[in-house]
Amino acid sequence: MHLPKALLISILLSIIHIAIYLGIDQLIKESIPNNYVIHYIGLIPIITTIIGYLTIFKIFRISFDWENMNNKIGTINLKIVFYLLILTIGLELFDRPFFDFSKIVDFLNGIVNEPYVQSKKPNISLIYTGLYYIILAPIFEELLFRKYMYTKLSKKYSENLSIITSSILFSLIHLPSYRNLIPTLIFGIICCIIYKKTKNIFYTIILHILANLSWFIFENYGEIYYKWIFGLKYNLIYWTVFGIGITLILFGMKKITTANKVLW
């Protein structure tokens, strides 16, 4: 795969998602009864994701060796899964300053921010959100950006260029959430390295599931944690937590390759 094709795939995926969303929005939004709006909001990202990725797979004739992938499930090392969990904790701590960026800037400029207040969401909304972020997004994104794109790019270009390119494109599909660009870029790089070392896409899918599950839990049930972080006022303890996150990431990455008996 050449770089322009990788870029085309990412752009087309975004266009398809937007087109599907706008199409459905125009066709049925106005006719939906109020008591069904919550289902509409929850199903939109699920529908656009499934149709969008399957369309890309069809257009570019992307296929996978499902038999070989099924065999890979049986080779999953639980020790690596444990270190993936540690890596997830590290990523959560490391990502915090990026999501707090605007608040940090306000704090430095003497602008007072209100403490975090968690809104209560209906159970059905949580089900839709969980299905999308914890199941669909990790599977489709890992298959396209790691299993397919990174692998194909690495056959044409250097490992570093392939990792950076696929990770940047992976990050850009998360726009317009600009605060998520650097965390998803770093996450993409980590996933590429893990896939390169283990040759098993299920490890990156598991990591992606754990990372999104972590976000889901804190976003919906982590008010105490967020208030504690807010109360630190970006002091030494706040940045120590950030440093602990970096340490856990490095520790987890090293242990994953060691557990897999692959040398760096």
N, C-alpha and C positions, 0 to 999 in steps of 0.2 A: 504494500500500500504506500502511495506517495502522500506527502503532507497535504496537498490540495484536496485529495479525496477525503482525508480525515476531517479537514475543515468543512468540506461540503456536507458530510454526514451530520456533523454537529449542527450546522446552520439549518439544514433541512429538517432535522429532528425538532428544533425549536420552532420553525415555521409551521410544521404539521401540528404541534401542540397548540400553538396560538390559533391556527385555523380551525381546529376541532373545537376548541373552547369557544371561540367567537361564533362558530356555526351553531353549536348547541345553544349558546346563550341567546342568539337571535331567534331560533326556532321555537324554543319551549319555555324560556324563562318567564315571559309575561303571562303564560297560560297556567303556570304552576300554582296550585292552591297554597295558601300560607303555611298550612300544616305539613306541606311536602318540601318546602324550601330547604330545610336542613338536609334532606336526602339529596337534593340537587347539588348543594354546596359540597357535600361529602363525596358524591359519586363523580363529579367533574374531573378531579385530578386522577382518579382511578381509571376512568374511561379514556382520557387523553393519553395517559401513560401506556396502557395496553395497546390501543390502536396506533399510537405514535411509534413505539418500538417495533411492533409487528410489521408496520408499514416499511420502516427502515430496513428490517431484516429481509423483507420481500423485495424491495427495490434493488438493494445491493447484493442480493442472493447470499445473505449471511446465514450460514448453517453451523451446527455444532455436532461434535461426535458424542451423542447422548450416551451411547453404550460405554464409552471410555469414561465419561463423566460420572456415570452411575458407579463404575468400578472405583472411582476416586473417593466416593463417599465412604466406602469400606476401609480406606486407608487413613482416615482422619485420626490424627494423634490428639488425644484428650489433653496432653500436656501443652500442646501448642494452643489449643482452645483456651486453656487457663491463662496463658500468656497474652492471648488476644483480649481477654477480659481486663488484664492489667493495662494493656495498651489502650483500651477504651477509657479507662479511668484517667490515664495520663492525657489523652486527647481532650477529655471534658475539662480538665484543669487548665490545659494549655490554651484551649480555644477561648477561655473567658475574656481576656483583654481585647480580643478582636471583636467580640460581640458587644463589649462595653466601651468600644472606642469613642463613640459620640459622647457618652457620659463622662469618660475620662477627660475629654477635651473641655466639656462644660465645667467640670470640677476645677481644672487648671485655670479656667477663665473666671472662676468665682460664681458660676451659674449653679443655682441649687436645683437638684433633680428630686422628684418625688420617689419614695421607696417603692419597691416592686409590689404590685397587687395582682394576685392571681385570679383570673376570671374563671368561674365555674362553667364547664361545658357539659351539655347533655351526653348521656352514655352513648347514644347512637352516633353522635359526632366523634367521640373518642374511638369508636369502633372503625369508622371510616378512615380517620386519621391514622390509626394504628395499622390498618390493612395497607394503606398506601406507603407510609414511611418505613414500617418494620418488615414488610414482605415484598411488595411489588418493586419499589424503588431500588432496594439493595440487589435484587436478582437481575432486573433488566439493566441497571447501570453497570454492574460488574461484568455481565456477559458482553455488553457492547464496548465499554471503555477499557477493560482489562483483558478479558478473554479474547476479544476480537481485535480491537484497534491497537492496543499496545503490542500484542503478538505480531500483527501484520507489519506495523511500523518497524519493529525490531529486526525484521528480515531485510529491510531496506536501509535503515539508519543505525547509528550507534545506540547503545542501551540508554545512555543519558538523554539523548535527544528524543528517543521514543517515550521514555518515562515522562519527561517534561511536557512534550506535546500532548500526549493523551491526558495528562493531569490538568493542563491548562484548559483544554476543551471540555473536560469533565466539570471543571470549576465554572466555566462560562455558562453552562446550561442551567446553573442555579441562579442566574440573574432573574429578576432585578434585586435579589437579596445581596446587596454589595458587601454587607458585613460578613457574608458567608464565603466570599471569594477566596481569601487566603486560607481559612480552615479547610475548605474543600480541595484546594490546590495541594496543600500538605497531606491531606488524607489520601488524595489520589496517588501521590508519590509513594506514600507508605504502602498502599495496596499493591502498586506495581512491583515494589521491591519484594513484598511478601510472595506475590504470585511468581515472580522470577525465581525466588529461592526455593519455593515449595513445589512449583508446577501443579498446584491444586487450587482451582478457582473457588472451591468451597470455603477455603480459609478466608479469602477476601470477602466473600458473601457473608460469612459468619461475623467478621469484623464490622462490616457495613450494617448488619442487623443489630449488633450490639451497640454501635455508635448511635444509630437512629433510635434504638430503644432507650438509650441513656437520655438523649434529647427529649424523647416523648415523656419519660417519667419526670424529669425535672421541669419540663414545660407545663405539665399538668398537675404535678404533685410536689413540686420542689420549692414552694413559697418560703419555707423556713431557710433553705439553703441560699436562695437568692437574696433574702433579707440580710442574712449573715454576710454574704459577699458585699452587698451594698453598704453595710455598716462598717466595713473595714476602711472605707474612704480611700481605697487605692494606696494603702500604706505598705510598710515593709512586709507584713503578714500576707497581704494580697499578692505581692510579687513573689513571695516565698512559695505560695501555693502554685503560682505559674511555673516557678523553677522545679517544684516537685513534679508537675506535669511533664516537663521536658525530661526529667530523670526517669520517670516511669515509661515514657515512650522509648527512650534509648535502651532501657533495661529490657522491656518487652521485645523490642526488635532483635536484640542480641540473643535473648533466650529462645525466640522462635526459630532462628536459624540454627542454633545449637541443638535444640530439641529435634530438629529435622535432619540433623547430622549433615548439614551443608555448610561449608566454610564461606565466610565473607570474601 
